[in-house]
Amino acid sequence: MADVTESLLAAGFVETAFHCPSCGLGGTSLSRPASLLDRTCLDCGEPVVTTVFERFSRG
């Protein structure tokens, strides 16, 4: 699974966490930056709050 994640990050995806203030649904995702605008909850359809994680090298 780590290899797939690394490949997606190299292809321009970013790691995100999301939370829906309306219904409480939350989780993590790999997303393209352009798709972060106007994201809606898959459960209730309301806007979600999205946080993008920044990766740091372990060197």
Number of C-alpha atoms within 10 A of each C-alpha: 6 7 8 9 14 11 12 16 16 10 10 11 18 19 18 18 16 19 18 20 13 12 13 12 14 15 10 13 14 15 17 15 13 8 9 16 10 11 14 17 19 11 10 12 12 14 16 23 15 20 13 16 10 8 9 6 4 4 3
